[in-house]
Amino acid sequence: HLVTHQLTRVVVPFVMACSLAAQDDSAACQAMDVMFTEGVVPAENFLIKLVPKGHEMSPKLSCTVGYVRFVKALMTWDEDVIEETIKQVKTVEDQATVVIKNKKKQATLAQQLDCQIIEGDCTLIRAILTFTKMTLTAYVKAGYLLRSASKIYDKCCKAVEKINPETVAKRKMNSSERAAVQAASEHYLALQASASMGFGLVNLMMSLMPDKILAIVKLLGFGADREAALQALELCSSSRDMRSPIAKLVLLWYHGIARSSLGLDGDNLEAGIPDSQRIMTEAGEVYLKSPLFLYFSGRVAYLKRDTELALSCFLKSVELSGQQREVKHINMYELGFIYITRRQWKDAADAFYMLKTETRWSTGYYSYIFALCLAASGDVTAANAELHNIPSVVKNKNSNYEKLVLRRSAMYKDRTLQQNDGVLYALELAYQWNQFTYLKRDQCQEVLTTLRAIHGDTIRDRCMEAVSLGLQGSLMIQMENVEEAERVISDRKLVFFMRLVAKEENL
């Protein structure tokens, strides 16, 4: 009778839960594959069709929808998409909390742990998206959410480790507890991979903070172990969990973009290339055909200073993106700056025109770059009209990017933006976004020749002179002509240039 009772109370619910969980896991993985190959909308539609009308989507599938929208929000920076995603994941978080706390649902231990991880994922997504608002209030709220997510993941990791099959046999438990734990231990590897994603992402984010902030972060109890974070993300990326593709993207972003952009390896821009190539090889054929992964292939080629291959990858990604506008936009951004460094002004203008008309992130900033490219191409009349219209399209005057374009547009309130001005200030933006570091020596020389021609033609004020000399010096240093760079930039002018850039960037 006792054995029958235990089978009825523990094993039968567990078997049924396992069947449903396996279906959800499979569907979630398929949805993520659809997102990376076909786009966000097809992935959402795929998940919605799985749920019969009048039925509630399971926490796992709801969380998958949250991740899909999260990726879209990060690629678009559209305020409406960000707000909708925050609301949606908060609903999922509440749904998961009900499963965790409501004992009447008789959730298995594995289900409870899964929902705890989902709760942490939703809190983390809300934290990251809140950060994007870039206001003091948003930073404080995001910090609180990040702290909450960190605590949830620490708790999850400890709970998951308790069902490690290697340790379960050694623990003293009553028969009922042992039956539940042994049942859950069959899901140990899957739960470990799920928890590793959030743990790794939180620690990686914290470890990339500036040193002064990092000291405060550690005092507040945040984890900031970069090596542990990367190991956790590698563990998740090699699993079949639905978070695996996200972990791959995070690792590709870190090795392919963050390490070079943040100078984590000093002057060695190529340090992240082997890891990036390994991740893309391990991703397999499904993801290698994905427009988003093609974008990262372009980034790796750019790190190698192979501009032609990078250009080819970005263009191919745009071609394959179809209705995936978000993927198309991040590729057009890269293409725009490649065209600027190659002085293909009409192509650059076309790229930034698409961004200014189709995206909702900083329309004023894209309008400014578009105006510069128009002027550089020789269409001065259209460029000035665009420049004078910038104050009317700036929405967030607290944004550092839009403060910059407002100051620059004010400079030309009473004078005309000329072709040389457009060339100079467009190249200045390329410098600010660290584009010169990806150029080969001969490409640097070509840009330098362009700047010298401008400098010898018309330099109308000290600001233009400082920018011109500073850019020339930067290119000479990039070409390892330090002595020549010192001759070009006098101490007084160098200090003026550095102060100017610090004031204008304020980033």
C-alpha positions in Angstrom: 0.0 0.0 0.0 2.9 2.4 0.9 4.6 1.7 -2.4 1.4 2.3 -4.3 0.8 5.5 -2.5 4.4 6.7 -3.3 3.9 5.8 -7.0 0.6 7.7 -7.1 1.8 10.8 -5.3 5.3 11.2 -6.8 6.1 9.1 -9.8 2.9 9.4 -11.8 2.7 13.2 -11.6 6.4 13.3 -12.5 5.9 11.1 -15.6 3.1 13.3 -16.8 5.1 16.5 -16.0 8.1 15.0 -17.9 6.0 14.4 -21.0 4.7 18.0 -21.0 8.1 19.4 -20.1 9.7 17.5 -23.0 7.1 18.9 -25.4 7.7 22.4 -24.2 11.5 22.1 -24.3 11.3 20.8 -27.9 8.9 23.5 -29.0 11.0 26.2 -27.3 14.1 25.0 -29.1 12.3 24.9 -32.4 11.0 28.5 -31.8 14.5 29.8 -31.2 15.7 28.1 -34.4 12.9 29.7 -36.3 13.8 33.1 -34.9 17.4 32.9 -36.0 16.6 31.6 -39.5 13.3 33.2 -40.3 12.9 36.1 -37.9 11.1 37.3 -34.8 7.5 37.4 -36.1 7.5 33.8 -37.5 9.0 32.6 -34.2 6.1 34.3 -32.2 3.5 32.9 -34.6 5.0 29.4 -34.3 4.6 29.5 -30.5 1.1 31.0 -30.5 -0.1 28.2 -32.9 1.0 25.6 -30.4 -1.4 26.7 -27.7 -5.1 25.9 -28.3 -7.6 28.8 -28.0 -8.7 29.4 -24.5 -5.6 27.8 -23.0 -2.8 29.5 -21.2 0.8 29.2 -22.5 3.1 27.3 -20.2 5.8 29.3 -18.3 8.5 27.8 -20.5 6.9 28.8 -23.8 5.9 32.2 -22.4 9.6 32.7 -21.4 10.6 31.7 -24.9 8.3 34.4 -26.3 10.0 36.8 -23.9 13.5 35.9 -25.2 12.3 36.4 -28.8 11.0 39.8 -28.1 14.0 40.6 -25.9 16.3 40.0 -28.9 14.1 42.2 -31.1 14.1 45.0 -28.5 17.9 45.0 -28.2 18.3 45.2 -32.0 15.7 47.9 -32.5 16.0 50.0 -29.4 12.4 51.0 -30.2 10.9 52.4 -27.0 7.5 50.9 -27.7 9.0 47.4 -28.3 11.0 47.7 -25.1 8.0 48.7 -23.0 5.9 45.9 -24.5 8.6 43.4 -23.8 9.1 44.6 -20.2 5.3 44.1 -19.6 5.2 40.7 -21.3 8.2 39.3 -19.2 6.7 40.7 -16.0 3.5 38.7 -16.8 5.7 35.6 -17.4 7.5 36.3 -14.1 4.2 36.4 -12.2 3.1 33.2 -13.9 6.3 31.4 -12.8 6.0 32.7 -9.3 2.5 31.2 -9.0 3.8 27.8 -9.9 6.6 28.2 -7.4 4.5 29.3 -4.5 1.1 27.6 -5.2 1.5 24.1 -3.7 -2.0 23.1 -4.8 -0.6 22.8 -8.4 1.6 19.9 -7.1 4.5 21.0 -9.3 7.4 18.6 -9.3 10.8 19.7 -7.9 12.1 19.9 -11.5 9.2 22.2 -12.5 9.7 24.4 -9.5 13.4 24.8 -10.3 12.6 25.5 -13.9 10.1 28.2 -12.9 12.7 29.7 -10.5 15.1 30.0 -13.4 12.4 31.5 -15.6 11.7 34.1 -12.8 15.4 35.0 -12.8 15.4 35.3 -16.6 12.5 37.6 -16.7 14.0 39.8 -14.0 17.3 39.9 -15.9 15.5 40.9 -19.1 13.6 43.6 -17.4 16.9 44.9 -15.9 18.8 45.0 -19.2 15.9 46.7 -21.1 15.5 49.3 -18.3 19.2 50.1 -18.6 18.5 51.1 -22.3 16.4 54.1 -21.2 19.6 55.8 -20.0 18.2 58.0 -17.3 19.3 58.1 -13.6 16.0 56.7 -12.5 16.3 53.9 -15.0 19.8 53.1 -13.9 18.7 52.8 -10.2 15.7 50.6 -11.1 17.8 48.5 -13.4 20.5 48.1 -10.7 17.8 46.9 -8.2 16.4 44.4 -10.8 19.9 43.2 -11.6 20.6 42.6 -7.9 17.3 40.7 -7.6 18.2 38.5 -10.7 21.6 37.8 -9.2 20.1 36.5 -6.0 17.6 34.4 -7.8 20.3 32.8 -9.9 22.6 32.2 -6.9 19.6 30.4 -5.2 18.9 28.4 -8.4 22.5 27.3 -8.8 22.6 26.0 -5.2 19.2 24.3 -5.6 20.2 22.6 -8.9 23.5 21.4 -7.4 21.5 19.6 -4.7 20.0 17.3 -7.3 23.4 16.4 -8.8 23.2 12.6 -9.2 26.7 12.4 -7.8 25.6 13.8 -4.5 22.0 12.6 -4.2 23.0 9.1 -3.2 25.2 10.4 -0.4 22.5 12.6 1.2 20.3 11.4 4.1 16.6 11.8 3.1 13.3 10.1 3.9 11.8 7.9 1.2 9.3 10.6 -0.1 12.0 13.3 -0.4 14.5 10.8 -2.0 11.9 9.8 -4.6 11.3 13.5 -5.6 15.0 14.4 -5.7 15.9 11.3 -7.7 13.2 12.1 -10.2 14.4 15.7 -10.5 18.1 14.6 -10.8 17.3 13.1 -14.2 16.9 16.7 -15.3 20.1 17.9 -13.6 22.1 18.6 -16.8 19.2 20.5 -18.4 18.5 22.6 -15.3 22.2 23.3 -14.9 22.5 24.6 -18.4 19.4 26.7 -17.9 20.7 28.3 -14.7 24.1 28.8 -16.3 22.8 31.3 -18.9 21.5 33.8 -16.4 24.4 33.3 -14.0 26.9 33.8 -16.8 25.2 36.9 -18.3 24.9 38.7 -14.9 28.5 38.1 -14.0 29.8 39.0 -17.5 27.8 42.3 -17.4 29.2 43.2 -14.0 32.8 42.3 -14.9 32.7 44.7 -17.9 31.9 47.7 -15.6 34.6 50.4 -15.2 37.0 49.7 -12.3 35.6 52.4 -10.0 32.0 51.1 -10.5 33.2 47.5 -10.3 34.6 48.2 -6.8 31.2 49.5 -5.7 29.4 46.6 -7.4 31.5 44.0 -5.5 30.8 45.8 -2.2 27.1 45.5 -2.9 27.4 41.8 -3.2 27.3 41.4 -7.0 29.3 38.6 -8.7 31.8 39.9 -11.2 33.8 36.8 -12.1 34.4 37.0 -15.9 36.1 33.6 -16.2 33.2 31.9 -14.3 30.7 33.8 -16.4 32.3 32.7 -19.7 32.5 29.1 -18.5 28.8 29.2 -17.6 27.8 30.7 -21.0 29.9 28.0 -22.7 28.1 25.3 -20.8 24.7 26.7 -21.8 25.7 27.3 -25.4 26.8 23.6 -25.8 23.4 22.3 -24.4 20.1 21.8 -26.2 18.3 24.2 -23.9 16.3 26.9 -25.6 18.7 29.5 -24.2 21.6 27.9 -26.0 21.4 30.2 -29.1 21.2 33.3 -26.8 24.3 32.1 -25.0 26.0 31.7 -28.4 25.1 35.3 -29.3 26.3 36.7 -26.0 29.6 34.9 -26.5 29.9 36.1 -30.1 29.2 39.6 -28.9 31.8 39.4 -26.2 34.6 37.8 -28.3 33.7 39.6 -31.6 32.7 43.1 -30.4 33.2 43.8 -26.7 36.9 42.6 -26.4 38.0 44.9 -29.2 35.7 47.8 -28.5 36.4 47.9 -24.8 40.1 47.3 -25.2 40.1 44.2 -23.0 43.1 42.8 -24.8 45.0 46.1 -25.2 46.0 46.7 -28.8 45.5 43.1 -29.9 42.2 43.4 -31.8 42.5 39.9 -33.1 42.5 38.2 -29.7 38.8 37.3 -29.9 38.9 35.9 -33.4 39.8 32.2 -32.5 36.9 32.0 -30.0 34.5 33.7 -32.3 35.3 31.3 -35.2 35.1 28.3 -32.8 31.6 29.3 -31.7 30.4 29.8 -35.2 31.8 26.4 -36.3 30.1 24.7 -33.3 26.8 26.4 -34.1 26.4 24.1 -37.1 24.7 24.6 -40.5 21.4 25.8 -39.1 22.8 28.9 -37.5 25.6 29.5 -40.1 22.8 30.2 -42.6 21.2 32.6 -40.2 21.4 36.3 -41.2 22.2 37.2 -37.6 25.2 34.8 -37.5 26.3 36.1 -40.9 26.4 39.5 -39.3 28.9 38.2 -36.7 30.9 36.5 -39.5 31.2 40.0 -40.9 32.3 41.4 -37.5 35.1 38.7 -37.3 36.2 39.6 -40.8 36.3 43.2 -39.8 38.5 42.3 -36.8 40.9 40.6 -39.2 40.9 43.9 -41.1 39.5 42.1 -44.1 37.1 44.9 -45.2 36.1 43.2 -48.4 35.0 40.0 -46.7 33.2 41.9 -44.0 31.4 43.9 -46.7 30.4 40.7 -48.4 29.1 39.1 -45.2 27.0 42.2 -44.2 25.6 42.5 -47.7 24.7 38.7 -47.7 23.1 39.1 -44.3 21.0 42.0 -45.6 20.0 39.9 -48.7 18.9 36.9 -46.5 17.2 39.0 -43.8 14.0 39.3 -45.9 11.4 40.7 -43.5 13.8 40.6 -40.5 14.1 44.4 -40.4 16.0 44.4 -37.1 18.8 42.2 -38.6 18.9 44.4 -41.7 19.3 47.5 -39.7 22.3 46.4 -37.6 24.0 45.3 -40.9 23.2 48.7 -42.5 24.8 50.4 -39.6 28.1 48.5 -40.1 27.9 49.0 -43.9 27.3 52.7 -43.4 30.6 53.2 -41.5 32.5 50.9 -43.9 31.3 53.1 -46.7 32.4 56.2 -44.8 36.0 54.9 -44.3 36.0 54.0 -48.0 34.6 57.5 -48.9 31.7 55.9 -50.8 29.5 58.8 -49.8 26.3 58.0 -51.8 26.3 54.4 -50.5 26.9 55.7 -46.9 24.0 58.2 -47.3 21.7 55.4 -48.6 22.5 53.2 -45.5 21.9 56.0 -43.0 18.8 57.2 -44.8 17.3 53.7 -44.3 18.2 53.8 -40.6 16.8 57.3 -40.0 13.5 56.4 -41.7 13.0 52.8 -40.5 14.3 52.8 -37.0 13.1 54.7 -34.0 16.4 54.8 -32.1 17.8 58.3 -32.2 16.4 59.6 -35.4 18.3 62.9 -34.8 21.6 61.1 -34.7 21.0 59.2 -37.9 19.7 62.3 -39.6 23.0 64.1 -38.6 25.1 61.3 -40.2 22.9 61.3 -43.2 23.3 65.0 -43.7 27.1 64.7 -43.4 27.2 62.0 -46.1 24.9 64.0 -48.4 27.3 67.0 -48.0 30.3 64.8 -48.6 28.7 63.4 -51.8 28.3 67.0 -53.1 24.6 67.4 -52.4 25.1 70.5 -50.2 21.5 71.9 -50.6 19.8 68.7 -49.4 22.4 68.3 -46.6 21.7 71.7 -45.1 18.0 71.2 -45.3 18.4 67.9 -43.4 20.7 69.5 -40.9 18.3 72.4 -40.2 15.5 69.9 -39.6 17.4 68.0 -36.9 16.0 69.9 -33.8 12.5 69.0 -34.9 13.2 65.2 -34.9 15.2 65.0 -31.6 13.0 63.3 -29.1 15.3 62.6 -26.1 17.4 65.7 -25.4 18.9 63.9 -22.4 20.6 61.4 -24.7 24.3 62.1 -25.2 24.1 61.2 -28.9 21.3 63.7 -29.5 23.0 66.4 -27.4 25.9 66.1 -29.8 23.9 66.5 -32.9 21.9 69.5 -31.5 25.2 71.3 -30.8 26.5 70.5 -34.2 23.3 71.6 -36.0 23.4 74.8 -34.0 26.9 75.5 -35.4 25.4 75.7 -38.9 22.4 77.8 -38.0 23.9 80.9 -39.6 26.3 79.3 -42.0 26.3 76.6 -44.7 27.5 73.1 -44.4 30.1 72.6 -47.2 31.3 69.4 -48.8 34.6 69.4 -46.9 32.7 69.9 -43.6 30.7 66.8 -44.4 33.8 64.7 -45.2 35.6 65.9 -42.1 32.8 65.4 -39.6 31.7 62.1 -41.1 35.3 60.8 -40.7 35.3 62.2 -37.1 32.3 60.0 -36.3 34.1 57.0 -37.8 37.0 57.8 -35.4 34.7 58.2 -32.4 33.3 54.7 -33.1 36.8 53.3 -33.4 36.5 52.5 -37.1 40.1 53.5 -37.9 41.5 50.5 -35.9 40.0 48.1 -38.4 41.8 49.6 -41.4 44.9 48.3 -43.0 47.9 50.5 -43.5 47.1 51.4 -47.1 43.5 52.2 -46.2 44.7 54.5 -43.4 47.0 56.2 -45.9 44.0 56.8 -48.3 42.0 58.4 -45.5 45.0 60.4 -44.5 45.4 61.7 -48.0 41.7 62.8 -48.0 42.2 64.7 -44.7 45.3 66.4 -45.9 43.5 67.6 -49.0 40.8 69.0 -46.9 43.2 70.6 -44.5 45.1 72.3 -47.3 41.9 73.4 -49.0 39.6 75.2 -46.5 39.7 75.0 -42.8 37.2 77.6 -41.6 37.7 77.6 -37.8 39.7 76.2 -34.9 37.2 73.4 -34.4 37.7 72.1 -37.9 41.4 72.5 -37.6 41.6 70.6 -34.3 39.4 67.8 -35.7 41.5 67.6 -38.9 44.8 67.5 -37.1 43.6 65.1 -34.5 42.3 62.6 -37.1 45.5 62.8 -39.0 47.5 62.1 -35.9 45.3 59.2 -35.0 45.8 57.6 -38.4 49.6 58.1 -38.2 49.7 56.4 -34.9 47.6 53.6 -36.3 50.2 53.4 -39.1 52.9 53.4 -36.4 54.3 56.7 -37.6 54.5 58.2 -34.1 57.2 60.7 -34.9 55.3 62.1 -37.8 52.2 62.2 -35.7 54.0 64.3 -33.1 55.2 66.8 -35.8 51.6 67.2 -37.2 50.0 67.8 -33.8 51.6 70.5 -31.6 51.0 70.2 -27.9 48.6 73.1 -27.8 46.5 71.9 -30.7 46.5 68.3 -29.4 45.2 69.4 -26.0 42.5 71.5 -27.7 41.5 68.5 -29.8 41.3 66.1 -26.9 39.2 68.6 -24.9 36.9 69.1 -27.9 36.4 65.4 -28.4 35.8 64.8 -24.7 33.2 67.5 -24.7 31.5 66.4 -27.9 31.5 62.7 -27.2 30.6 62.8 -23.4 30.1 59.0 -23.8 
